[in-house]
Amino acid sequence: MQIELLKSKIHRAVVTEANLQYVGSITIDEALMDAANLIEYEKVQVLNVNNGERLETYVIKGKRDSGVICLNGPAARLVAPGDIVIIISYATMDFEEAKQYKPIAVFPKEGNKL
């Protein structure tokens, strides 16, 4: 049996930009991506703590150590700079393997720094 579970999350990052004119996705500082074990184009769920919005999109790599968290395209309508978000990735794995798996949680400091 295969189940889906939390792979990793960036907990309470601050949105730095919302770019309605971009094609789509979420731009994340490459250092945060590495810490959360995220790769470019990976599907993520974004939860907006300020307004309760939840959306799915994919990750694009932002400049390392920039602190950027930018929602692009239509998702830009669901956030505002300064909003706090939780960015979640999931993985599908065998049930027995999943019992042993420990998710990664990243808790950014001020400026979305590690």
N, C-alpha and C positions, 0 to 999 in steps of 0.2 A: 504494500500500500504506500502511496505517495501522499505527503501532506505539505501544505504551504505554511511557512512560519517566518517570523521576523529574522532577517539576515543581519541588518544593521540599521542604525538611525543616527541622525544628527538632531539632537534634542534642544529646542529653543534657540535656533539661529535667528538673527534679525535680518529681515528683508532690506536690502540696500537699494534695489531698483525694481521697477516694473516697466517693461518695454513692450507696449502693445503692438508696435510695428514689426517686431521680430517674428520669424516663422513659427516658433513654438519652443517649448522646453523650459528647463530651469538651469541657469548658469550657476555653478557652485565652484568656489575657490578650490583649486586642485589639491591643496594641502588638506582641506576638509574631506575631499573625495577619498584621498589616500587613507586618511585616518579611519574613515567609515567603510573602507573596502568597497567603494563604488567605482564603476568604470563608466566611461563616456558612452552614452546612448542606452544606459541601463534604465529600465522602467522604475519609477518611484511614485510614492504617494506623498502628497504634501498636505499637511493639516495646519490650518491657520488658527492659532490660539486666540487671536483678537476677534474674529468674526464667525468661527465655526466652519468655514468653508473647507471642503476636502476635494482634492483633485488628483488625477493621475497624469503624469507626463514623463519625459525622459531627460536624462542629465547631459549637459554639455559642460566641457571643462572651462573653468574660469582661470584667470591669472593667479598663479601660486602666491599665497600670503597676502592677497588683496582683500580678503574678507567678503568678496562678492557673493551675494545670494540674490539672483535676479530672476523673477518670473517673466517669461516671454510670451508673446502672442496672446491668445484669448485668456490665458491664466492670469495675465497682468490685470484683468478686471476684478480678480478675486482677492487681491492683496494691495497693500499700500506700503511704501517705504516706511520702515519702523515697526511693521507687524512682526510678531514672533511666530515662527513656523517650526514644525517638526517634520523632518524629511525621512521617510521610511522606505527601506527596500526589503523585499521578501525573497525567499528561496524555496524551491520545491525539492524535497529529498525523501528518501526512504524513511519510514516510520521509526525504525530502530536507530538509524543514523541521527534522526532529528532529536531523539531523546538525549543524545550526547552533545548536541550542538549548543554553543554559547554565543548568542548574538553580540555584536559590537555596538556600543553606545558611545557617542561623542557628545560632549557637553561644551560647546564653544564659550569662550570668555568674551569680554567686551571687544567689539570690532570683529566678531566672528573668528577670533584667533584661537589657536589650540592652547 
